[in-house]
Amino acid sequence: MARKFRDDDRNKEVVTAEGDRIGTIHDVNDGRATVERDEDSDGLTGKIKDMLGWGDDDDDNELRDEHVDSYDDDRVRLRRHS
């Protein structure tokens, strides 16, 4: 269900496929979202970071629509990682 990010996606939670919160969409620009990661995001495993292309030291990270499984009123759910 990938689509480009929209302005109304700002401030939505970003959760893993299992429902673990990893952060909040901070900004949307040109159909891409920037995520502010939670400091204690237990759901953000190494596999998920690798899938998203996120480093360990970054606080904000870009989220691409291809990584998203679904959108609802309050959250963005990521695809399952393999």
N, C-alpha and C positions, 0 to 999 in steps of 0.2 A: 504494500500500500504506500509505496514511496511517492512523495510529492515534494515540491520545493517548500522550504520553510517560509512562513508568513509572519508579518508583524504581530499577529495575535498569538504566536507561539512563545513570545517573550514571557518569562517568569514561570513557564511550565516546568514541572519536574522531569528529569530524564531518569528512566529506570531500565534495568537490565531485563532480558526476556523473563527472568525469574521473579521480577518485581522489586529487586533491590535498588534503592535510590543511589544515584551516583553524582547528581548535581542538578543545576537549574539552568535553563536557557537564559543567558544574559543579554544577548544581542542577536539580531537577525539582519543580514546585509546580503543583497544579491542572491537570495535563496539559500544562503548558508547560515548556520547557527553557531554561536560561540557559547560554550558551556562553562559555567563556573562550577568546578568540582567541589563536592563536599569534602571537608578535611578528613572525616572519618568514614569515607565511603567504602564499606566492607565489600560491596558488590563489585568493586572495580578491580577485578583480578588482572593478572598479567596477560591472559589470553584476550580479555576485552580491550585492554590498552593496545595490544598489538593489532587487533582487528580495526580499531579506530585510528591507529597511527599516533597515539598519544605518548608523550614522554613522561618520566616520573617527576620531573621538576616543574612542569607547567601547571599554573593554576587555572588558566582559561584554555580551552581546547575547542577546535573546530569539529563540528558534527556535520556529516554529509547525509543527504537524504537516503542514500543507498544503504545506510546502516540502520534505518528506522523500519520497524515492523508496523507500528500503528501510532495514530495520534488520537487523543480524545480531549475533552475540555480542560483537563488539568495536567495531563502528562503525555510524554513521548516515550514509547516503549521500543527498545532496541531489538534487532533481530538476534536470534540465537547465534552464538559463535560456535565454530566447529573445532 
